[in-house]
């Protein structure tokens, strides 16, 4: 009887160990849930929302213009930020009276609800670097403040809102 109990305890332990290992792999290499802090990505994302972050995708492709990424802040790598990729390597970025020009062409930004009036640049985005902006330009610390984001600082791509349920769905 004791041998049977011992066998069941061992099997249960191995089962939970396997679950723990799989969970750690998923959390560290495939995806995780993050909580949005701050208003820099409003109206798309709001403080307290839970979002799914794909940690795996940028091992196989580079971020694209328009992607919403999670990255370590270049000015303080202890902080994670979430912003939209505006310029990629080789792009020329300029902001005139709040309108963003990419390679001398004004870009449509349907995700903005309020336009800023700032001017910035022009700047050329170096290799393996990205120019990122918050969607709430008047309340965003972004590439205009601390410069480009190196590809090595990028953690993943925001792809889904899990909470609150009324916002449930893909992030575009």
C-alpha positions as CSV (number, residue, x, y, z in Angstrom):
1,X,0.0,0.0,0.0
2,X,2.8,2.4,0.9
3,X,4.6,1.6,-2.4
4,X,1.5,2.5,-4.4
5,X,1.1,5.8,-2.5
6,X,4.8,6.6,-3.1
7,X,4.4,5.8,-6.8
8,X,1.4,8.1,-7.0
9,X,3.2,11.0,-5.2
10,X,6.2,10.6,-7.6
11,X,3.9,10.6,-10.7
12,X,2.0,13.7,-9.4
13,X,5.3,15.5,-8.7
14,X,6.6,14.7,-12.2
15,X,3.3,15.8,-13.8
16,X,3.4,19.2,-11.9
17,X,7.1,19.6,-12.7
18,X,6.3,19.1,-16.4
19,X,3.5,21.7,-16.3
20,X,5.9,24.2,-14.5
21,X,8.6,23.7,-17.1
22,X,6.1,24.2,-20.0
23,X,4.7,27.3,-18.3
24,X,8.1,28.8,-17.9
25,X,9.0,28.2,-21.5
26,X,5.7,29.8,-22.7
27,X,6.1,32.8,-20.4
28,X,9.7,33.4,-21.3
29,X,9.9,32.6,-25.0
30,X,6.5,32.5,-26.6
31,X,4.0,34.9,-25.0
32,X,2.8,36.5,-21.9
33,X,0.2,38.8,-20.6
34,X,1.2,42.4,-19.8
35,X,-0.7,45.2,-18.0
36,X,-0.8,48.6,-19.7
37,X,0.4,51.4,-17.5
38,X,-0.1,55.1,-18.5
39,X,-2.0,56.9,-21.2
40,X,0.6,57.2,-24.0
41,X,-1.2,54.7,-26.3
42,X,-4.7,56.1,-25.8
43,X,-7.2,55.7,-27.4
44,X,-6.0,52.3,-28.6
45,X,-4.8,51.0,-25.1
46,X,-5.7,52.2,-21.6
47,X,-4.2,51.8,-18.2
48,X,-5.1,48.5,-16.6
49,X,-5.9,46.6,-19.8
50,X,-4.4,43.2,-20.0
51,X,-2.7,42.5,-23.4
52,X,-1.2,39.4,-25.0
53,X,2.5,39.9,-26.0
54,X,4.0,37.7,-28.7
55,X,7.6,37.2,-27.6
56,X,8.4,34.8,-30.4
57,X,7.6,36.7,-33.6
58,X,10.6,38.9,-33.8
59,X,13.0,36.0,-33.7
60,X,11.8,35.3,-37.3
61,X,10.9,38.8,-38.7
62,X,11.6,42.4,-37.9
63,X,9.1,44.8,-36.5
64,X,7.0,46.6,-39.2
65,X,5.7,50.1,-39.4
66,X,2.5,50.3,-37.4
67,X,3.4,47.4,-35.0
68,X,2.7,48.1,-31.4
69,X,5.8,46.8,-29.5
70,X,6.9,46.2,-26.0
71,X,10.5,47.1,-25.3
72,X,13.0,48.2,-22.7
73,X,13.2,51.9,-22.5
74,X,16.5,53.1,-24.0
75,X,16.8,55.7,-21.3
76,X,16.1,53.3,-18.4
77,X,16.3,49.6,-19.3
78,X,14.6,48.7,-16.0
79,X,11.3,50.0,-17.5
80,X,9.2,48.4,-20.3
81,X,7.4,50.7,-22.7
82,X,4.7,50.1,-25.3
83,X,4.7,52.3,-28.4
84,X,3.9,52.1,-32.1
85,X,6.7,51.6,-34.7
86,X,6.7,54.6,-37.0
87,X,10.1,54.4,-38.7
88,X,12.4,51.4,-39.5
89,X,16.0,51.2,-40.5
90,X,16.8,53.5,-43.4
91,X,13.7,55.7,-43.0
92,X,13.7,59.4,-42.8
93,X,11.3,60.7,-40.1
94,X,10.1,64.2,-39.7
95,X,7.2,65.8,-37.8
96,X,5.9,69.1,-39.0
97,X,3.0,70.8,-37.1
98,X,2.1,67.3,-35.7
99,X,2.0,65.6,-39.1
100,X,4.5,62.7,-39.4
101,X,6.4,62.5,-42.6
102,X,8.1,59.2,-43.5
103,X,10.6,59.5,-46.4
104,X,9.1,62.9,-47.3
105,X,5.5,61.6,-47.5
106,X,2.8,62.4,-44.9
107,X,1.6,59.2,-43.4
108,X,-2.1,58.5,-42.5
109,X,-2.6,57.9,-38.8
110,X,-6.2,56.8,-38.3
111,X,-5.4,55.6,-34.8
112,X,-4.9,59.2,-33.6
113,X,-7.9,61.1,-32.2
114,X,-6.0,64.3,-31.3
115,X,-3.2,65.8,-33.4
116,X,-0.2,67.3,-31.7
117,X,1.5,70.5,-33.1
118,X,5.1,69.5,-32.4
119,X,8.0,69.6,-34.9
120,X,10.8,67.1,-34.9
121,X,13.6,66.1,-37.1
122,X,14.3,65.2,-39.8
123,X,16.2,62.2,-38.6
124,X,17.5,59.1,-40.4
125,X,16.7,55.8,-38.6
126,X,20.0,53.8,-38.2
127,X,20.4,50.1,-39.0
128,X,18.8,47.8,-36.4
129,X,17.0,50.8,-34.8
130,X,13.4,51.9,-34.7
131,X,11.6,55.2,-34.3
132,X,8.5,54.8,-32.1
133,X,5.7,57.1,-31.0
134,X,2.8,56.9,-28.6
135,X,-0.6,57.3,-30.1
136,X,-1.4,60.0,-27.5
137,X,1.4,62.3,-28.7
138,X,0.7,65.0,-26.1
139,X,1.3,62.6,-23.3
140,X,4.0,60.3,-24.6
141,X,7.6,59.9,-23.8
142,X,9.0,58.2,-26.9
143,X,11.7,58.5,-29.6
144,X,11.3,62.3,-29.7
145,X,12.6,62.3,-26.1
146,X,15.2,59.4,-25.8
147,X,15.9,58.6,-29.5
148,X,15.8,55.3,-31.3
149,X,15.0,51.8,-30.0
150,X,17.7,49.3,-30.7
151,X,16.3,45.9,-31.9
152,X,18.0,44.2,-28.9
153,X,15.7,46.1,-26.6
154,X,12.5,44.8,-28.2
155,X,10.7,42.1,-26.2
156,X,7.7,41.4,-28.4
157,X,4.6,42.5,-30.3
158,X,1.3,43.4,-28.6
159,X,-1.4,41.4,-30.4
160,X,-4.5,40.9,-28.2
161,X,-6.5,42.6,-25.5
162,X,-7.8,40.1,-22.9
163,X,-9.2,42.4,-20.3
164,X,-11.6,44.2,-19.8
165,X,-13.9,41.9,-21.7
166,X,-15.6,44.8,-23.4
167,X,-12.3,45.5,-25.2
168,X,-11.6,41.8,-25.9
169,X,-10.1,41.3,-29.4
170,X,-7.0,41.8,-31.6
171,X,-4.9,44.9,-31.5
172,X,-4.5,46.5,-34.9
